[in-house]
Amino acid sequence: MSSKWSTDDTVLVGRVRRPHGVRGAVIVESLTDNPERWAAGSRMLAGGDKLPAARELTVEQAQDHGGGVLVFFAEAGDREAAEALRGAELAVPLDEVPPTPDGTWYEFELVGCRCHDRAAGDLGEVVDVVEDGGGLLLIVDDGLRRLPIPFVRAFLVTVDVGGRRIDVDLPPGLIEACASGS
């Protein structure tokens, strides 16, 4: 989720996959469930390894398109300009992200938290959050192993994203059964 060019003050909301057509449209993989993020007039920062410098973009028009979003940015008026955005990551300022309801968290808030089990102690840092078809898994890394931890209420004791800590109470044997060397 994190990026080399973004800051702690931005949140990743999409990735430009490829250009589409000749009028400057791009196909974006949306990483947000907020459809207003792609409304006309929305602004975001584009950056990443393939762009020489981060730049601001303004959505002119967008629509769902085959599992992604077809987006026309005001700053990309032709195929060549759209091609220059290929691979760009799209971010918005953190203060533009609405708060979550109590008891829910954004994935980006969980990454970087230390994970502690009541019996085993410190398990490492959450490095990713993945969907496995049955729910979310926290991918926790302690430098020696990666441990997928089901992010379910039955195992959660506390989640303190401000304090960067998640406390869990895992069933006996889960750590040994699920841990893999990094």
C-alpha positions in Angstrom: 0.0 0.0 0.0 2.8 2.4 0.7 4.7 4.1 -2.1 8.2 5.5 -2.4 6.8 8.9 -3.5 3.8 9.3 -1.3 3.9 10.7 2.2 2.2 9.9 5.5 -0.3 12.7 4.5 -1.6 10.9 1.5 -3.7 7.7 0.8 -3.4 5.6 -2.3 -6.8 5.4 -4.1 -5.8 3.9 -7.5 -3.3 2.7 -10.0 -3.2 3.6 -13.7 -3.1 0.4 -15.6 -3.0 1.5 -19.2 -4.3 4.1 -21.7 -7.6 3.5 -23.5 -8.4 4.9 -26.9 -6.9 8.0 -28.5 -8.5 10.8 -26.4 -6.4 10.5 -23.3 -8.5 8.1 -21.2 -6.8 5.6 -18.9 -8.0 2.4 -17.1 -7.5 2.8 -13.4 -7.6 0.0 -10.8 -9.6 1.6 -8.0 -8.4 1.0 -4.5 -11.2 2.9 -2.9 -14.8 2.0 -2.2 -15.8 5.7 -2.4 -17.4 6.3 -5.8 -17.2 10.0 -5.3 -13.4 9.8 -5.6 -13.9 9.6 -9.4 -16.4 12.4 -9.7 -15.8 15.2 -12.2 -13.6 17.8 -10.5 -11.9 15.4 -8.1 -8.2 16.1 -7.7 -5.5 13.7 -6.9 -1.7 13.3 -7.0 -0.1 11.0 -9.5 3.3 9.6 -8.8 5.5 6.6 -8.8 8.6 5.1 -10.2 7.6 5.7 -13.9 6.9 9.4 -13.5 9.7 11.9 -13.4 7.9 13.9 -10.6 4.6 13.7 -8.8 1.9 15.8 -10.4 -1.7 16.9 -9.7 -4.5 15.5 -11.9 -8.2 16.6 -12.1 -10.9 14.1 -13.1 -12.9 15.3 -16.1 -15.1 12.2 -16.5 -15.1 8.7 -15.2 -17.2 5.5 -15.5 -17.0 1.9 -14.5 -15.2 -0.2 -17.1 -14.6 -3.9 -17.0 -13.6 -4.2 -13.3 -11.8 -0.9 -13.3 -12.6 2.8 -13.9 -12.3 4.5 -17.2 -11.0 8.0 -16.3 -10.4 11.1 -18.4 -8.0 13.5 -16.6 -8.0 17.2 -17.7 -4.2 17.1 -17.9 -4.1 14.1 -20.3 -5.8 15.1 -23.6 -4.4 12.5 -25.9 -3.0 8.9 -26.1 0.6 10.1 -25.6 -0.3 11.9 -22.4 -2.3 8.9 -21.2 0.6 6.6 -21.9 2.9 8.8 -19.8 0.6 8.0 -16.8 0.9 4.2 -17.2 1.8 2.7 -13.9 1.2 5.9 -11.9 -0.2 5.6 -8.4 -3.0 8.0 -7.5 -3.3 9.4 -4.0 -5.4 11.9 -2.1 -4.6 13.9 1.0 -5.3 12.0 4.2 -7.6 14.8 5.4 -10.0 14.1 2.5 -10.6 10.5 3.6 -13.8 10.3 5.6 -13.6 8.7 9.1 -14.7 5.1 9.5 -17.5 4.0 11.7 -16.6 2.7 15.2 -15.1 -0.8 15.0 -14.0 -0.5 11.4 -10.6 0.5 9.9 -9.1 1.3 6.6 -6.5 -1.2 5.4 -3.9 1.6 5.2 -4.4 2.3 8.9 -3.6 -1.3 9.8 -0.4 -1.6 7.8 2.5 -0.6 10.1 0.8 -1.6 13.3 2.7 -4.0 15.7 0.7 -7.2 16.3 0.8 -8.8 19.8 -0.7 -12.1 20.8 -1.8 -12.7 24.5 0.2 -15.9 24.7 3.0 -15.5 22.1 3.8 -11.8 22.6 5.1 -9.7 19.8 4.4 -11.3 16.4 5.8 -8.5 14.2 4.5 -5.7 12.0 1.5 -5.8 9.7 3.0 -5.4 6.2 -0.1 -6.1 4.1 -3.8 -6.8 4.3 -5.1 -9.3 1.8 -8.5 -10.7 0.9 -8.4 -14.5 0.9 -12.0 -15.2 -0.2 -13.1 -15.9 3.4 -12.2 -12.5 4.8 -9.3 -10.3 5.5 -5.9 -11.5 6.6 -3.3 -9.4 8.3 0.2 -10.4 6.9 2.5 -10.0 9.9 6.3 -10.1 9.4 8.9 -10.3 12.2 11.9 -10.4 9.9 12.1 -14.2 10.1 8.6 -15.3 9.1 5.4 -14.1 7.6 2.2 -15.0 9.5 -1.2 -14.6 8.0 -3.6 -13.7 10.8 -7.4 -13.8 10.2 -8.7 -10.3 10.9 -11.9 -11.5 12.7 -13.6 -10.2 15.8 -13.2 -13.6 17.5 -9.4 -13.1 17.6 -9.3 -9.3 18.1 -8.7 -8.0 21.6 -7.9 -4.3 20.7 -7.1 -2.3 17.6 -5.3 0.9 18.3 -4.4 2.5 15.0 -3.3 5.7 16.7 -0.9 3.8 18.9 0.1 1.5 16.0 -0.8 -1.7 17.9 -3.2 -4.6 17.4 -3.7 -7.1 20.2 -5.0 -10.6 19.3 -5.8 -13.8 21.2 -5.1 -16.6 18.7 -6.1 -20.2 19.2 -3.3 -22.6 20.2 -1.4 -24.0 17.2 -2.5 -21.3 14.7 0.9 -19.5 14.6 2.8 -22.8 14.1 0.4 -24.0 11.4 0.3 -20.7 9.4 3.8 -19.2 9.7 6.1 -19.3 6.7 9.7 -18.2 6.3 10.2 -14.9 4.5 
